[in-house]
């Protein structure tokens, strides 16, 4: 009972939903809202959603939840989903990120059907809407410095103070705003602010900035603009201009919704509606683009596509199938309560998919030479091996067997402990898909005492189809032919951060103090069965008894490189079995 309680607490602490055969037990609250809107004929029955990334970095696993939700709702209700880039900050945005985001969305399995939009598409119209608010006395040009604006803004417990420039007349504001656009003023000289309520308990309504002066070139508009709208002004109006019916955001934008609605109301444009849901958080992971950028720029990883990164491009390189990421988002579901999901649940989803789809192969990561003394010299046999026992259509392959083999060093013990059923002096094991062999001698390096070679004998009657094929021994180990195997580099990955919550640090330390120094281990001199030599970049395999692995982009002809995608050990499946069998 104590063990069960501990497992239950583990599941509750992660916030993950139980693993079930079906994806969800019913519609989430967002889908229920959309269904009711369609039923009532709101917006003429139309459903238009959008996924609105800012192109200032690569997408991560948290974005995947929003992609799946927005594109999924559009698909389920016969609507459309726009891919809109909120490109309002040219100092941090690049075309490289735009291209990467489009590739990630497609890789996840979603088609934006040419509905590719940019906030910059609307710059002229957004400027006109800002001018309307100025004419209506709902916006003004402020000349306070950034530091003064912070002082005037007030705090969460104290109201703000009106800017001395708040009373500028409409004509003066229009003149200054036009000159801001024409590039007459230096950065920081003026901003355009909405005139709402400096005493509002919602700090987002205390005359928020709508436009600021930025002299940086834009990745699409070049030097055409000297002023750029803020996210809060561009976001809702872009939704409206594109006819978005359901603007679905994460919970950090909940306090921004009154401002979103204020702009739409006072501009009199299409009333898009904003709804918020809890973002996806994973243990041992940071999902802040600012922090991920720091990890990259400080050289803690090799780049945005480093397989340790929670970016979609990193997960793709590591070998995660897109279906597994969609499965995770489905398992976690959509809710209003913030939670953190155990990374083991993502790994479970990856294993579940790869178990069904990945072809099997044999690889030896830490080779120990085995010589079969009574096997004929020069003889090579082709052993039939199953490609995937979960998929009968996958068929079989042949693996060469010869007198000299490699096995895993860990599959031998000179002095075996209790319940060790692999190779040891005088002990028999079955070599996977082939014969039973017996260890008869152990050769060592005289200088170090390290075991360098095992001498074995084989029973020729124990191959499949032979009279002794059904003779049983307790252990089975995998192997590769020394003569035919292919050398390879294999990279083993662990969590990028040692703590479940990387932001949980001691005083005066930042999140990087929790980086895992052992998150990458590189093994050279590994040996693979010859079929793996021709694996294309991105192809995934199960190395029998070792885990799931993926061909890395660093591979070259004759020098394959494999990333370990995930181990075979499945914590979450074990937890489920324990709970269900209690």
C-alpha positions as CSV (number, residue, x, y, z in Angstrom):
1,X,0.0,0.0,0.0
2,X,2.8,2.4,0.8
3,X,4.3,1.8,-2.7
4,X,1.0,2.4,-4.3
5,X,0.5,5.7,-2.4
6,X,4.0,6.8,-3.4
7,X,3.1,6.1,-7.1
8,X,-0.1,7.9,-6.8
9,X,1.7,10.9,-5.3
10,X,4.2,10.8,-8.1
11,X,1.4,11.0,-10.7
12,X,-0.4,13.8,-8.8
13,X,2.8,15.8,-8.5
14,X,3.5,15.6,-12.2
15,X,0.0,16.8,-13.1
16,X,-0.2,14.2,-15.8
17,X,-3.4,12.4,-16.7
18,X,-3.5,8.6,-16.5
19,X,-2.2,6.7,-19.4
20,X,-5.2,5.2,-21.2
21,X,-5.8,3.5,-24.5
22,X,-8.0,6.3,-25.7
23,X,-6.8,9.9,-26.1
24,X,-9.3,11.8,-24.0
25,X,-12.4,10.9,-22.1
26,X,-14.4,13.9,-23.5
27,X,-14.1,17.4,-24.9
28,X,-12.0,19.9,-23.0
29,X,-13.4,23.3,-21.9
30,X,-12.1,25.1,-25.0
31,X,-13.7,22.6,-27.4
32,X,-16.9,22.8,-25.4
33,X,-16.9,26.6,-25.9
34,X,-16.3,26.2,-29.6
35,X,-19.0,23.5,-29.9
36,X,-21.5,25.8,-28.2
37,X,-20.6,28.7,-30.5
38,X,-21.1,26.6,-33.5
39,X,-24.4,25.2,-32.2
40,X,-25.7,28.8,-31.5
41,X,-24.6,29.9,-35.0
42,X,-22.2,32.6,-33.6
43,X,-19.9,34.1,-36.3
44,X,-22.1,32.5,-38.8
45,X,-21.0,29.1,-37.6
46,X,-17.4,29.8,-38.7
47,X,-14.4,28.6,-36.7
48,X,-11.1,30.4,-37.3
49,X,-8.2,29.8,-35.0
50,X,-4.6,30.8,-35.2
51,X,-1.1,29.8,-34.0
52,X,0.8,33.1,-33.5
53,X,4.5,32.6,-32.7
54,X,7.0,35.4,-32.6
55,X,9.8,34.6,-34.9
56,X,12.6,35.2,-32.3
57,X,13.6,31.6,-31.7
58,X,12.8,28.0,-32.4
59,X,9.6,26.3,-31.3
60,X,9.7,24.1,-28.2
61,X,7.5,21.3,-26.8
62,X,5.3,23.9,-25.1
63,X,4.4,25.4,-28.4
64,X,3.4,21.9,-29.7
65,X,0.5,21.9,-27.2
66,X,-0.8,25.2,-28.7
67,X,-0.2,24.0,-32.3
68,X,-2.1,20.7,-31.6
69,X,-5.0,22.6,-29.9
70,X,-5.4,25.4,-32.5
71,X,-5.0,23.2,-35.6
72,X,-6.9,20.4,-34.0
73,X,-9.9,22.5,-33.2
74,X,-10.0,23.9,-36.7
75,X,-9.8,20.4,-38.2
76,X,-12.5,19.0,-35.8
77,X,-15.0,21.8,-36.5
78,X,-14.5,22.2,-40.2
79,X,-12.7,25.5,-39.7
80,X,-9.3,26.9,-40.6
81,X,-6.2,27.8,-38.6
82,X,-3.9,30.6,-39.6
83,X,-0.2,30.5,-39.0
84,X,0.5,34.1,-38.1
85,X,3.9,35.4,-37.2
86,X,3.7,38.2,-34.6
87,X,6.8,40.0,-36.0
88,X,6.6,43.3,-34.2
89,X,10.1,43.3,-32.7
90,X,12.7,43.5,-35.5
91,X,15.7,43.6,-33.1
92,X,15.2,39.9,-32.2
93,X,13.4,38.4,-35.2
94,X,15.0,36.6,-38.2
95,X,13.8,34.9,-41.4
96,X,15.7,31.8,-40.2
97,X,13.2,31.4,-37.4
98,X,10.2,31.9,-39.7
99,X,11.4,29.0,-41.9
100,X,12.1,26.8,-38.9
101,X,8.6,27.4,-37.5
102,X,6.9,26.5,-40.7
103,X,9.0,23.3,-41.0
104,X,8.1,22.4,-37.4
105,X,4.4,22.9,-37.9
106,X,4.4,20.7,-41.0
107,X,6.6,18.1,-39.2
108,X,4.0,17.9,-36.4
109,X,1.5,16.9,-39.1
110,X,-0.5,20.1,-39.6
111,X,-1.2,22.0,-42.8
112,X,-1.8,25.7,-42.7
113,X,-3.1,25.5,-46.3
114,X,-1.4,28.7,-47.5
115,X,-2.9,30.7,-44.6
116,X,0.4,32.3,-43.7
117,X,0.1,35.7,-42.2
118,X,2.3,38.2,-40.5
119,X,1.6,41.1,-38.2
120,X,3.7,43.1,-40.6
121,X,1.1,42.4,-43.3
122,X,-1.1,44.7,-41.2
123,X,1.3,47.5,-40.3
124,X,-0.4,50.1,-42.4
125,X,-3.8,49.2,-41.1
126,X,-2.6,49.0,-37.5
127,X,-1.2,52.5,-37.9
128,X,-4.5,53.7,-39.2
129,X,-6.3,52.1,-36.2
130,X,-3.9,53.8,-33.9
131,X,-4.5,57.2,-35.6
132,X,-8.3,56.6,-35.0
133,X,-7.7,56.1,-31.3
134,X,-5.7,59.3,-31.2
135,X,-8.5,61.2,-33.1
136,X,-11.0,59.8,-30.6
137,X,-9.0,61.0,-27.6
138,X,-8.2,57.4,-26.6
139,X,-4.4,57.5,-27.2
140,X,-1.6,60.1,-26.8
141,X,2.1,60.5,-27.4
142,X,4.1,60.3,-24.2
143,X,7.6,61.8,-23.8
144,X,8.5,60.2,-20.4
145,X,11.7,58.2,-20.4
146,X,11.4,54.5,-19.8
147,X,12.5,54.9,-16.2
148,X,10.0,57.7,-15.6
149,X,7.2,55.5,-17.1
150,X,8.0,52.8,-14.6
151,X,7.9,55.2,-11.7
152,X,4.6,56.7,-12.9
153,X,3.1,53.2,-13.5
154,X,2.6,52.4,-9.8
155,X,2.7,49.0,-8.3
156,X,0.4,46.1,-7.8
157,X,-0.9,47.7,-4.6
158,X,-0.6,51.4,-5.5
159,X,-2.3,53.2,-8.4
160,X,-0.3,54.8,-11.1
161,X,0.1,58.5,-11.8
162,X,-1.0,60.4,-15.0
163,X,1.9,61.4,-17.3
164,X,2.3,65.1,-17.6
165,X,1.9,64.6,-21.3
166,X,-1.4,62.8,-21.0
167,X,-3.3,66.0,-21.6
168,X,-1.8,66.8,-25.0
169,X,-4.4,67.9,-27.5
170,X,-5.4,65.7,-30.4
171,X,-3.7,67.7,-33.1
172,X,-0.4,67.7,-31.2
173,X,-0.6,64.0,-30.7
174,X,-1.4,63.4,-34.4
175,X,1.6,65.6,-35.4
176,X,4.0,63.9,-33.1
177,X,2.8,60.4,-34.0
178,X,3.2,61.2,-37.7
179,X,6.8,62.5,-37.1
180,X,7.5,59.4,-35.1
181,X,6.6,57.3,-38.1
182,X,8.8,59.5,-40.4
183,X,11.8,58.7,-38.3
184,X,12.3,62.2,-37.0
185,X,12.9,61.2,-33.4
186,X,15.5,59.0,-31.6
187,X,14.6,55.8,-30.0
188,X,13.1,56.3,-26.6
189,X,12.1,59.9,-27.3
190,X,8.4,59.2,-27.5
191,X,5.9,56.4,-27.3
192,X,2.2,56.2,-28.2
193,X,0.0,55.1,-25.3
194,X,-3.6,54.1,-24.9
195,X,-5.5,56.5,-22.6
196,X,-7.4,54.1,-20.3
197,X,-7.0,54.3,-16.5
198,X,-3.8,54.9,-14.5
199,X,-5.7,53.8,-11.3
200,X,-6.9,50.5,-12.7
201,X,-6.2,47.5,-10.4
202,X,-5.2,45.7,-13.7
203,X,-1.8,47.1,-14.4
204,X,-2.1,46.2,-18.1
205,X,-4.8,48.9,-18.3
206,X,-2.6,51.7,-17.0
207,X,-2.2,53.5,-20.3
208,X,-0.2,50.7,-22.0
209,X,2.3,51.5,-24.8
210,X,0.9,50.9,-28.3
211,X,3.9,52.0,-30.4
212,X,7.6,52.6,-29.8
213,X,10.4,54.0,-31.9
214,X,12.8,51.3,-33.2
215,X,15.3,52.1,-35.9
216,X,16.2,48.4,-36.6
217,X,15.6,46.8,-40.0
218,X,12.7,44.4,-40.2
219,X,13.2,41.0,-41.8
220,X,10.2,41.6,-44.2
221,X,9.7,45.4,-44.4
222,X,13.3,46.5,-44.3
223,X,13.7,50.1,-43.3
224,X,10.1,51.1,-44.2
225,X,9.1,51.7,-40.6
226,X,10.7,53.6,-37.7
227,X,7.9,52.7,-35.3
228,X,6.5,49.3,-34.4
229,X,3.4,48.2,-32.6
230,X,3.7,46.4,-29.3
231,X,2.4,42.8,-29.0
232,X,-0.6,43.9,-27.0
233,X,-1.7,46.3,-29.7
234,X,-0.9,44.2,-32.7
235,X,-2.1,40.9,-31.4
236,X,-5.8,41.4,-31.0
237,X,-6.2,43.7,-34.0
238,X,-4.4,41.2,-36.2
239,X,-6.8,38.5,-34.9
240,X,-9.7,40.8,-35.8
241,X,-8.4,41.8,-39.2
242,X,-8.0,38.0,-40.1
243,X,-11.5,37.2,-38.8
244,X,-10.2,34.9,-36.0
245,X,-13.2,33.7,-34.0
246,X,-11.4,32.0,-31.2
247,X,-8.0,33.4,-30.0
248,X,-6.6,30.7,-27.8
249,X,-3.7,31.8,-25.5
250,X,-1.9,30.5,-22.5
251,X,-2.8,31.6,-19.0
252,X,-0.2,34.3,-18.7
253,X,-2.3,36.4,-21.1
254,X,-5.4,36.2,-19.0
255,X,-4.7,39.6,-17.4
256,X,-4.2,41.0,-20.9
257,X,-7.7,40.0,-22.0
258,X,-9.4,43.2,-20.7
259,X,-7.0,45.2,-22.8
260,X,-7.5,43.0,-25.8
261,X,-11.3,43.6,-25.5
262,X,-10.8,47.3,-24.8
263,X,-9.0,47.9,-28.1
264,X,-11.6,45.9,-30.1
265,X,-14.5,47.7,-28.5
266,X,-13.1,51.2,-29.0
267,X,-12.0,50.5,-32.5
268,X,-15.3,49.0,-33.5
269,X,-13.8,46.1,-35.4
270,X,-14.6,42.4,-35.6
271,X,-14.8,41.1,-32.0
272,X,-12.4,38.2,-31.8
273,X,-12.7,36.4,-28.4
274,X,-9.7,35.4,-26.3
275,X,-9.6,32.2,-24.2
276,X,-6.8,31.0,-22.0
277,X,-5.5,27.5,-21.1
278,X,-2.6,26.1,-19.0
279,X,0.7,25.9,-20.8
280,X,2.7,22.7,-21.0
281,X,5.5,22.4,-18.4
282,X,7.9,19.5,-18.2
283,X,10.2,18.4,-15.4
284,X,14.0,18.8,-16.0
285,X,13.2,21.4,-18.7
286,X,13.0,25.1,-19.2
287,X,10.5,26.4,-21.8
288,X,11.5,30.1,-21.8
289,X,12.8,31.2,-25.2
290,X,15.0,33.7,-23.4
291,X,16.6,31.0,-21.2
292,X,16.9,28.6,-24.1
293,X,18.7,31.3,-26.1
294,X,21.1,31.8,-23.2
295,X,21.8,28.0,-23.1
296,X,22.6,28.2,-26.8
297,X,24.6,31.4,-26.9
298,X,26.7,30.4,-23.8
299,X,27.7,27.2,-25.5
300,X,26.1,24.8,-23.1
301,X,24.7,22.9,-26.1
302,X,25.7,22.7,-29.8
303,X,22.8,24.7,-31.1
304,X,19.0,25.0,-31.2
305,X,18.8,21.5,-32.7
306,X,21.0,19.8,-30.0
307,X,19.1,16.6,-29.1
308,X,19.1,17.6,-25.4
309,X,17.1,20.8,-26.2
310,X,13.3,20.8,-25.7
311,X,13.0,22.5,-29.1
312,X,11.0,20.6,-31.8
313,X,14.0,20.7,-34.1
314,X,16.1,19.2,-31.3
315,X,13.5,16.5,-30.6
316,X,13.3,15.7,-34.3
317,X,17.1,15.3,-34.4
318,X,17.0,13.0,-31.3
319,X,14.5,10.8,-33.1
320,X,11.2,11.6,-31.4
321,X,8.3,10.8,-33.8
322,X,5.8,13.7,-34.2
323,X,3.0,11.3,-33.4
324,X,4.5,10.8,-29.9
325,X,4.5,14.6,-29.3
326,X,0.9,14.7,-30.4
327,X,0.1,11.8,-28.1
328,X,1.7,13.6,-25.2
329,X,-0.4,16.7,-25.8
330,X,-3.5,14.5,-26.0
331,X,-2.6,12.7,-22.8
332,X,-2.0,16.0,-20.9
333,X,-5.2,17.5,-22.1
334,X,-6.4,21.1,-22.0
335,X,-7.2,22.6,-18.6
336,X,-7.2,25.9,-16.7
337,X,-4.9,24.8,-13.9
338,X,-1.1,25.1,-14.3
339,X,0.8,21.9,-13.8
340,X,4.1,20.2,-14.5
341,X,4.2,16.9,-16.4
342,X,6.9,14.3,-15.7
343,X,9.4,14.0,-18.5
344,X,8.9,10.2,-18.2
345,X,5.4,10.6,-19.7
346,X,6.9,12.1,-22.9
347,X,9.4,9.2,-23.0
348,X,6.5,6.7,-22.6
349,X,4.7,8.2,-25.6
350,X,7.9,8.0,-27.6
351,X,8.5,4.3,-26.7
352,X,4.9,3.4,-27.4
353,X,5.1,4.8,-30.9
354,X,8.6,3.4,-31.7
355,X,7.8,0.0,-30.3
356,X,5.2,-0.3,-33.0
357,X,7.1,1.2,-35.9
358,X,10.9,1.0,-35.3
359,X,12.7,-1.9,-37.0
360,X,14.9,-3.9,-34.7
361,X,18.7,-4.3,-35.1
362,X,21.6,-5.5,-33.1
363,X,24.4,-3.2,-31.9
364,X,27.2,-3.6,-29.4
365,X,28.1,-0.3,-27.7
366,X,30.9,-1.6,-25.5
367,X,32.4,-4.5,-27.5
368,X,34.0,-7.6,-26.0
369,X,35.5,-10.1,-28.5
370,X,34.2,-13.6,-28.6
371,X,35.9,-16.4,-30.5
372,X,34.0,-19.7,-31.0
373,X,36.8,-22.3,-31.0
374,X,34.8,-25.2,-32.6
375,X,33.1,-23.0,-35.3
376,X,34.5,-23.7,-38.8
377,X,37.0,-21.0,-39.8
378,X,35.9,-19.0,-42.9
379,X,32.3,-20.1,-42.5
380,X,29.6,-17.3,-42.6
381,X,26.0,-18.1,-42.0
382,X,23.0,-15.8,-42.5
383,X,20.7,-15.8,-39.6
384,X,17.1,-14.8,-40.0
385,X,16.1,-12.0,-37.6
386,X,12.7,-10.5,-37.0
387,X,12.4,-6.8,-38.1
388,X,9.6,-5.9,-35.7
389,X,7.6,-8.4,-33.6
390,X,4.8,-5.8,-33.2
391,X,4.3,-5.5,-37.0
392,X,3.9,-8.8,-38.9
393,X,4.2,-6.9,-42.2
394,X,7.7,-5.8,-41.3
395,X,9.2,-9.2,-42.3
396,X,12.7,-10.4,-41.6
397,X,16.3,-9.6,-42.4
398,X,19.4,-11.7,-42.4
399,X,22.4,-11.1,-40.1
400,X,25.8,-12.6,-40.8
401,X,27.2,-15.0,-38.2
402,X,30.9,-16.0,-38.1
403,X,33.5,-17.5,-35.8
404,X,34.5,-14.1,-34.3
405,X,31.8,-12.0,-32.7
406,X,31.3,-9.0,-30.4
407,X,29.1,-9.0,-27.4
408,X,28.4,-6.3,-24.8
409,X,31.1,-6.2,-22.1
410,X,28.4,-5.9,-19.5
411,X,27.0,-9.2,-20.7
412,X,30.0,-11.0,-19.1
413,X,31.0,-11.4,-15.4
414,X,34.0,-13.4,-14.4
415,X,32.4,-13.8,-10.9
416,X,28.7,-13.4,-11.6
417,X,26.3,-12.2,-8.9
418,X,23.1,-14.0,-8.0
419,X,20.5,-13.9,-10.8
420,X,23.0,-13.0,-13.4
421,X,22.1,-15.2,-16.4
422,X,24.4,-14.0,-19.0
423,X,28.0,-15.1,-19.9
424,X,30.3,-16.3,-17.2
425,X,33.0,-19.0,-17.1
426,X,31.4,-22.4,-17.7
427,X,28.0,-20.9,-18.4
428,X,25.8,-21.3,-21.5
429,X,23.7,-18.5,-23.1
430,X,21.8,-18.3,-26.4
431,X,23.1,-15.8,-29.0
432,X,20.0,-14.1,-30.3
433,X,18.6,-15.7,-33.5
434,X,21.5,-18.3,-33.6
435,X,23.2,-20.8,-31.4
436,X,23.8,-21.6,-27.7
437,X,27.4,-21.0,-26.7
438,X,29.4,-21.8,-23.6
439,X,32.3,-19.7,-22.2
440,X,35.3,-22.0,-21.7
441,X,38.2,-19.5,-21.3
442,X,38.8,-15.9,-20.5
443,X,41.8,-13.9,-21.9
444,X,43.1,-10.8,-20.1
445,X,45.5,-8.0,-20.7
446,X,48.6,-9.0,-18.6
447,X,49.3,-5.3,-17.7
448,X,45.9,-4.2,-16.6
449,X,44.0,-7.4,-15.9
450,X,41.2,-6.3,-18.2
451,X,39.2,-9.0,-20.0
452,X,40.1,-8.8,-23.7
453,X,38.5,-11.9,-25.2
454,X,36.2,-14.8,-24.4
455,X,36.8,-18.2,-25.8
456,X,33.6,-20.2,-26.3
457,X,32.2,-23.3,-27.9
458,X,28.9,-23.7,-29.7
459,X,26.3,-26.4,-30.0
460,X,25.6,-26.7,-33.7
461,X,22.2,-28.5,-33.0
462,X,20.7,-25.4,-31.3
463,X,20.1,-23.2,-34.4
464,X,16.5,-22.6,-35.3
465,X,15.1,-25.6,-37.2
466,X,17.8,-27.9,-35.8
467,X,16.9,-30.9,-33.4
468,X,18.1,-29.0,-30.3
469,X,16.6,-25.6,-31.2
470,X,14.2,-25.7,-28.3
471,X,16.9,-26.5,-25.7
472,X,16.5,-23.9,-23.0
473,X,19.1,-21.8,-21.3
474,X,18.3,-18.9,-18.9
475,X,20.1,-16.1,-20.8
476,X,20.0,-14.6,-24.2
477,X,22.4,-11.9,-25.4
478,X,22.8,-10.0,-28.6
479,X,25.9,-9.9,-30.8
480,X,27.4,-8.8,-34.1
481,X,29.9,-10.4,-36.4
482,X,33.4,-9.0,-35.9
483,X,34.2,-9.4,-39.6
484,X,31.0,-7.9,-40.9
485,X,30.0,-5.3,-38.3
486,X,30.2,-1.6,-38.9
487,X,32.0,0.9,-36.6
488,X,29.9,3.8,-35.3
489,X,29.7,6.7,-32.9
490,X,26.8,6.6,-30.5
491,X,25.6,9.5,-28.4
492,X,23.8,8.9,-25.1
493,X,21.7,11.7,-23.7
494,X,20.3,12.4,-20.3
495,X,18.3,15.3,-18.9
496,X,19.8,18.7,-19.7
497,X,19.1,19.8,-16.1
498,X,19.7,17.8,-12.9
499,X,16.7,19.3,-10.9
500,X,13.1,18.6,-11.8
501,X,12.5,22.4,-11.6
502,X,15.7,24.0,-13.1
503,X,14.6,27.4,-11.7
504,X,14.9,26.0,-8.2
505,X,18.3,27.4,-7.4
506,X,20.3,28.5,-4.4
507,X,20.8,32.2,-3.6
508,X,22.8,34.2,-6.2
509,X,22.7,31.4,-8.7
510,X,20.7,31.2,-11.9
511,X,19.1,28.3,-13.7
512,X,22.3,27.4,-15.5
513,X,23.7,26.2,-12.2
514,X,21.4,23.2,-12.5
515,X,22.8,22.1,-15.9
516,X,23.6,18.4,-16.0
517,X,27.4,18.0,-16.7
518,X,26.7,14.4,-17.7
519,X,23.8,15.1,-20.1
520,X,25.9,13.9,-23.1
521,X,28.1,10.8,-23.3
522,X,29.8,10.0,-26.6
523,X,30.8,6.3,-27.3
524,X,33.2,5.6,-30.0
525,X,34.2,2.2,-31.3
526,X,30.7,0.8,-31.2
527,X,29.9,-2.1,-33.5
528,X,26.6,-2.4,-35.5
529,X,25.1,-5.1,-37.7
530,X,25.8,-4.3,-41.4
531,X,22.2,-3.4,-42.2
532,X,22.6,-0.2,-40.2
533,X,25.4,1.2,-42.4
534,X,22.9,2.4,-45.0
535,X,20.5,4.2,-42.5
536,X,19.3,7.6,-43.7
537,X,19.4,10.6,-41.5
538,X,16.5,10.6,-39.1
539,X,15.7,6.8,-39.4
540,X,14.9,5.2,-36.1
541,X,15.7,1.7,-34.9
542,X,15.4,-0.3,-31.7
543,X,18.9,-1.6,-30.8
544,X,17.8,-4.8,-29.2
545,X,18.1,-4.8,-25.4
546,X,19.6,-1.3,-25.5
547,X,16.9,1.3,-26.5
548,X,15.8,3.3,-29.5
549,X,18.3,5.1,-31.6
550,X,18.2,7.5,-34.5
551,X,20.7,8.3,-37.3
552,X,22.2,11.7,-36.7
553,X,22.9,14.4,-39.4
554,X,26.6,14.2,-38.5
555,X,26.8,10.7,-40.1
556,X,29.0,10.4,-43.2
557,X,29.4,7.4,-45.6
558,X,31.2,4.7,-43.6
559,X,31.0,6.6,-40.4
560,X,27.5,6.4,-39.0
561,X,26.5,8.4,-35.9
562,X,23.5,7.4,-33.8
563,X,21.6,9.3,-31.1
564,X,19.9,7.4,-28.4
565,X,16.3,8.6,-28.6
566,X,15.1,6.9,-25.4
567,X,16.0,3.8,-23.3
568,X,13.9,0.7,-23.1
569,X,13.0,1.2,-19.4
570,X,9.5,2.7,-19.1
571,X,8.8,4.3,-15.8
572,X,5.3,5.4,-16.6
573,X,4.2,2.0,-18.0
574,X,5.4,0.4,-14.8
575,X,3.5,2.9,-12.7
576,X,0.4,2.1,-14.6
577,X,0.7,-1.6,-14.3
578,X,1.3,-1.3,-10.5
579,X,-1.7,0.9,-10.0
580,X,-4.0,-1.2,-12.2
581,X,-2.9,-4.4,-10.5
582,X,-3.1,-3.4,-6.9
